[in-house]
């Protein structure tokens, strides 16, 4: 008696045999995140970073800015790293235009954040100019981590609102308190600006390229600091990015060129 052989399952018409691998299942949608969890995470970021406005207020007062100028920076600029860069350059005796240029170029990154967030949030045209004022490192980090558009909008709004209110309040308190403290250098508060700036920057350095770029930028700034006016070394340290990218590109091309060719197996033997 002939042995029976199980026929493969057919698809479509009777007797047709399916060819190729089965069609993969559609990816499951991202799980929803409770609104309360999004608000909790956003508040944690907003409160933690917002309190550092006190350090900015003290440092800015120590650099010679008036109370009105300090509060205007936090209200209308609202980019912590750029604000610290500006007052740091002024405190070091830099030219105001050079200090402002350094702060401007440091804040350009927010424009690229905005391109990404516009796709995630899809906000009405009427609120986009207001939302653009809150496009900073912290709101971007919270927003892109959310699984749905609803969660992204909640995270962006809560982080931006909390951080904006706290940053401006603590800036005011810090600036007013600096007058009572007197000389900020005597208290060691002149180190607040670079300390907070590094605290904001460090978590962003995740890849080897980013860490190498930061290292080269530091070396450039320290090397040029004794020979150039204050503020200029910060601007020139931006050259670290193209230098690192060029060197890493050459390294990858060299590795590809130096790798031996792969041999190919054939039925009749081995071709080199």
Secondary structure, 3 states (H helix, E strand, C coil): CCCCCCCCCECCCCCCECCCCCCCCCCCCCCCCCHHHHHHHHHHHHHHHHCCHHHHHHHHHHCCCCHHHHHHHHHHHCCHHHHHHHHHHHHCCCCHHHHHHHHHHHHCHHHHHHHHHHHHHCCCHHHHHHHHCCCCHHHHHHHHCCCCHHHHHHHHHHHHHHHHHHHHHHHHHHHHHHHHHCCCCCCCHHHHHHHHHHHHHHCCCCCHHHHHHHHHHHHHHHHHHCCCCCCHHHHHCCHHHHHHHHHHHHHHHHHHHHCCCCCEEECCEEEC
